[in-house]
Amino acid sequence: MRRVLLSLLLVGCLAPARAGAQTRTTTRKPAPPPPAMKIAPAEVDCPSPLGSGVNTKRVFCDVPIGRTPADGITITIPPHKGTTVLTFDLHNRMTYSEDLVRAGRAFARLTATIGVMTMDNTLITRAVVQNEFRTAADLFDRISGGAGPGGLKAVAPTGQEAIRVELPADLLQVSVLGEKLAARRADADEMFTGPGRPIALISNVMVEYLPGAPAKAPAKKAPAKAPAKKAPAKK
């Protein structure tokens, strides 16, 4: 009797295993990869372009001290989905003098502070670039189109700070504004905060974003028609 019961139990245990072995296995298709982010030059409205670099071929734009977004550099973000990332290089703005360099009196330590603002004048972030200048080797580039030797401008970018700013999804434009410039020289220290003064330069402005259709503007409602006037009753 025990042998019969053991045989029945063994058959019962093996039956589900055989049934499972006969079931077909299905393979799931891999999930599609997430859409790729796009990195492209940003649309920059520069009120005061300094010019193009001789070596880098970059376009350098003056950053003026300002109080409202309209005073600064407007950067437009392409149609997108989700958050975006704005990047640019921030430079100090140096007036180069060969005579001062030769005389050993060209030293300057420049610290420029700027802000990235929304168009309703809300600060997103501040950025700072600081560097020391002594000779032409400390310049980041030279700018063509000037009246100096070799057709170069006296004003040139010096120093380089890579700036990266993550922007909320609903922002379509931002403004870059100057805040202050601290200049330490061999003979004096100066602080510049007056509106309108250019204190820094930006270049290589790029935006990283997920392309998407722009939001549709709400349809305009047609104006309500005035009720038709009834003709006067005939007497």
C-alpha positions as CSV (number, residue, x, y, z in Angstrom):
1,M,0.0,0.0,0.0
2,R,2.9,2.4,0.8
3,R,4.5,1.8,-2.5
4,V,1.3,2.6,-4.3
5,L,0.9,5.9,-2.4
6,L,4.5,6.8,-3.1
7,S,4.1,6.1,-6.8
8,L,1.0,8.3,-6.9
9,L,2.7,11.2,-5.1
10,L,5.7,11.0,-7.5
11,V,3.4,11.1,-10.5
12,G,1.6,14.1,-9.1
13,C,4.8,16.0,-8.6
14,L,6.2,15.2,-12.0
15,A,3.0,16.2,-13.8
16,P,3.2,20.0,-13.3
17,A,6.9,19.9,-14.2
18,R,6.1,18.2,-17.5
19,A,3.2,20.6,-18.1
20,G,5.6,23.5,-17.5
21,A,8.2,22.1,-19.8
22,Q,5.6,22.0,-22.6
23,T,4.6,25.6,-22.2
24,R,6.1,27.9,-24.8
25,T,8.4,30.8,-23.7
26,T,7.6,34.2,-25.1
27,T,10.3,36.9,-25.6
28,R,9.5,40.5,-24.9
29,K,10.7,43.2,-27.3
30,P,13.2,45.5,-25.7
31,A,11.9,48.9,-24.8
32,P,12.8,51.7,-27.3
33,P,15.7,53.9,-26.3
34,P,14.8,57.3,-24.9
35,P,14.9,60.1,-27.4
36,A,18.3,61.7,-27.8
37,M,19.0,65.2,-26.5
38,K,20.1,67.7,-29.1
39,I,23.0,70.1,-28.6
40,A,22.9,73.2,-30.9
41,P,24.1,76.8,-31.0
42,A,21.5,79.0,-29.2
43,E,19.8,82.0,-30.8
44,V,21.5,85.0,-29.3
45,D,20.3,88.6,-29.5
46,C,23.5,90.5,-28.7
47,P,23.0,94.3,-28.4
48,S,26.8,94.9,-28.5
49,P,28.9,92.3,-30.3
50,L,32.6,92.8,-29.8
51,G,33.5,90.8,-32.9
52,S,35.0,87.5,-34.0
53,G,38.1,85.9,-32.6
54,V,41.2,85.6,-34.8
55,N,42.1,82.2,-33.5
56,T,38.9,80.6,-32.2
57,K,36.5,82.2,-34.8
58,R,34.0,82.6,-32.0
59,V,31.7,85.6,-31.8
60,F,32.2,87.5,-28.5
61,C,29.3,89.5,-27.0
62,D,29.6,92.2,-24.5
63,V,27.8,91.7,-21.2
64,P,26.6,95.1,-19.9
65,I,25.6,95.9,-16.3
66,G,21.9,96.2,-16.3
67,R,18.8,96.4,-14.1
68,T,16.2,94.8,-16.4
69,P,16.3,91.8,-18.8
70,A,15.9,94.2,-21.7
71,D,19.3,95.7,-20.8
72,G,21.1,92.4,-21.4
73,I,21.8,89.6,-23.9
74,T,18.6,87.7,-24.8
75,I,19.0,84.0,-25.5
76,T,16.0,82.1,-27.1
77,I,15.5,78.4,-26.3
78,P,14.2,76.3,-29.2
79,P,10.9,74.5,-29.0
80,H,11.4,71.6,-26.5
81,K,10.1,69.1,-24.1
82,G,11.2,69.1,-20.4
83,T,14.1,71.0,-18.9
84,T,16.9,72.4,-21.0
85,V,20.6,73.2,-20.3
86,L,22.2,76.4,-21.4
87,T,26.0,76.5,-21.6
88,F,28.4,79.3,-22.5
89,D,32.0,80.5,-21.8
90,L,32.4,83.6,-19.7
91,H,35.4,85.8,-20.1
92,N,36.8,88.9,-18.6
93,R,37.1,92.0,-20.8
94,M,40.6,93.4,-21.0
95,T,41.9,96.5,-22.8
96,Y,45.4,95.4,-24.0
97,S,48.2,97.9,-24.1
98,E,51.6,96.9,-25.5
99,D,53.2,99.9,-23.9
100,L,52.0,98.9,-20.4
101,V,53.2,95.3,-21.0
102,R,56.7,96.5,-22.0
103,A,56.8,98.8,-18.9
104,G,55.8,96.0,-16.6
105,R,52.7,97.9,-15.5
106,A,49.9,95.8,-17.2
107,F,49.0,93.7,-14.2
108,A,45.3,93.3,-13.5
109,R,43.2,90.9,-11.5
110,L,39.7,91.0,-12.9
111,T,36.6,89.5,-11.3
112,A,33.3,89.8,-13.2
113,T,30.0,88.8,-11.8
114,I,27.0,88.3,-14.0
115,G,23.4,86.9,-13.7
116,V,21.2,84.7,-15.8
117,M,17.6,86.1,-15.5
118,T,14.1,85.1,-16.6
119,M,12.4,87.7,-18.7
120,D,10.3,88.7,-15.7
121,N,13.5,89.7,-13.9
122,T,13.8,86.6,-11.7
123,L,17.4,85.5,-11.0
124,I,18.1,81.9,-12.1
125,T,21.8,81.9,-11.2
126,R,25.0,84.0,-10.9
127,A,28.3,83.2,-12.5
128,V,31.8,84.6,-11.9
129,V,35.0,84.6,-13.9
130,Q,38.3,85.6,-12.4
131,N,41.8,85.7,-13.9
132,E,45.0,87.7,-13.8
133,F,46.6,89.5,-16.7
134,R,50.2,90.4,-17.2
135,T,51.2,89.8,-20.9
136,A,49.6,89.0,-24.2
137,A,49.9,85.3,-23.4
138,D,47.1,85.7,-20.8
139,L,44.6,86.7,-23.5
140,F,42.1,84.1,-24.6
141,D,41.9,85.5,-28.1
142,R,42.3,88.7,-30.1
143,I,39.4,90.4,-32.0
144,S,39.6,91.4,-35.6
145,G,38.3,94.5,-37.1
146,G,40.1,97.1,-35.1
147,A,42.5,100.0,-35.8
148,G,45.4,98.5,-33.9
149,P,48.4,96.7,-35.3
150,G,47.4,93.9,-37.6
151,G,43.8,95.2,-37.7
152,L,43.2,94.0,-34.1
153,K,41.0,95.6,-31.4
154,A,42.5,96.7,-28.2
155,V,39.7,95.1,-26.2
156,A,40.1,91.3,-25.9
157,P,38.7,88.4,-23.9
158,T,40.9,87.1,-21.1
159,G,40.2,84.1,-18.8
160,Q,37.6,81.4,-19.5
161,E,34.9,80.0,-17.2
162,A,32.6,77.3,-18.5
163,I,29.0,78.0,-17.3
164,R,26.2,75.4,-17.3
165,V,22.7,76.4,-16.3
166,E,19.7,74.0,-16.1
167,L,16.5,75.9,-17.1
168,P,12.9,75.0,-16.2
169,A,10.7,73.4,-18.9
170,D,8.5,76.5,-19.4
171,L,11.3,79.0,-20.1
172,L,11.6,80.1,-23.8
173,Q,14.0,83.0,-23.2
174,V,16.6,84.2,-20.7
175,S,18.7,87.3,-20.3
176,V,22.4,87.5,-19.4
177,L,23.2,90.7,-17.4
178,G,26.3,92.1,-15.8
179,E,26.2,92.8,-12.1
180,K,29.7,94.1,-11.1
181,L,33.4,94.1,-11.9
182,A,36.2,94.2,-9.4
183,A,39.5,95.2,-10.9
184,R,42.8,95.2,-8.9
185,R,45.7,96.9,-10.6
186,A,49.2,97.8,-9.6
187,D,48.3,101.3,-8.7
188,A,44.6,101.1,-7.6
189,D,41.6,98.9,-6.9
190,E,38.3,99.7,-8.7
191,M,34.7,98.5,-8.4
192,F,32.3,99.0,-11.4
193,T,28.5,98.8,-10.8
194,G,27.1,101.5,-13.1
195,P,24.4,100.5,-15.6
196,G,25.4,100.2,-19.2
197,R,29.1,99.5,-18.6
198,P,30.3,96.3,-20.4
199,I,32.2,94.2,-17.8
200,A,32.5,90.7,-19.4
201,L,32.2,88.7,-22.6
202,I,30.4,85.5,-23.5
203,S,31.0,83.1,-26.3
204,N,30.2,79.6,-27.5
205,V,26.5,79.8,-26.4
206,M,24.9,76.4,-26.7
207,V,21.6,74.8,-25.7
208,E,20.9,71.1,-24.9
209,Y,17.3,70.1,-25.3
210,L,14.8,67.5,-26.3
211,P,13.1,68.7,-29.5
212,G,9.4,69.0,-29.3
213,A,6.5,70.9,-30.9
214,P,5.9,74.3,-29.4
215,A,2.8,74.7,-27.3
216,K,-0.2,75.7,-29.3
217,A,-1.7,79.1,-28.5
218,P,-5.3,79.0,-27.4
219,A,-7.7,79.7,-30.1
220,K,-9.1,83.2,-30.1
221,K,-12.8,83.4,-29.5
222,A,-14.8,85.2,-32.2
223,P,-16.4,88.4,-30.9
224,A,-20.0,88.0,-30.0
225,K,-22.4,89.4,-32.7
226,A,-24.7,92.2,-31.6
227,P,-28.3,91.2,-31.7
228,A,-30.1,92.2,-34.9
229,K,-32.3,95.2,-34.5
230,K,-36.0,94.6,-35.1
231,A,-37.7,96.6,-37.8
232,P,-40.3,99.0,-36.4
233,A,-43.8,97.7,-36.7
234,K,-45.9,99.3,-39.4
235,K,-48.8,101.4,-38.3
